[in-house]
Amino acid sequence: ELLEKARLEKKITTLESERQAFVRSKSSSRYKLDEILKSVEKNSDLAERIGKDLENFKSRVQLNEDGSYKNPIQLDGVQGGDIKFIGKHLNHIAETARTQGLFEKIGSLYGFEVLVKSETTEKEGLDLVQNRFYVRGEGEYLYHYNHGNLAADPRLASQNFINALGTIEPTLEKFQKENEKLSKDIPILREVVEGTWRKEPELAALRSELTDLD
């Protein structure tokens, strides 16, 4: 009877450990599911806004004979569309702008705002200012090229924003693919979260048996 009692107690301890592991797994899965659902919702919102920008861009963009995008960029306070002059003016803004961390509109391209933002970093006790450039449409998403840094060459600098607009479609695809990947885990996690531990009746029976044996 003592050997039988020890056997039952060992089996009960094993099942209780299994149940604790199941509860921990369920709690972890619930947290992971919540995080995934938040990410999917956020990505869906971004994809909707970026999709609107892509639609606007495609309806407005003009093409050169070789199929590349025309670059009718307009800068505030700059007359004419001389690309080299525009590039020089952009480099001047890159050197002198101080926006205090805010986005400042400096022009437009195909109905999208051309923006600059000053970012301050500290190095060896000195405050260094880095100006980064973006474009923004109705979707309120910020698109950039080369991490928002301008090329020193004026012609290349003036191309920064049309290149940034060229990232709209890949950006949309990135969020869509991310959602597809995340969504694959949702049914599995839901199954764990909504599941019940199937060995509860067995544990109850063993406890009852141990009580009778005592």
Secondary structure, 3 states (H helix, E strand, C coil): CHHHHHHHHHHHHHHHHHHHHHHHHHHHHHHHHHHHHHHHHHHHHHHHHHHHHHHHHHHHCCECCCCCECCCCEECCCCCCCHHHHHHHHHHHHHHCCCCCCEEEEEEECCEEEEEEEEEEEECCEEEEEEEEEEECCCCCEECCHHHCCCCCHHHHHCHHHHHHCCHHHHHHHHHHHHHHHHCCHHHHHHHHHCCCCCHHHHHHHHHHHHHHC
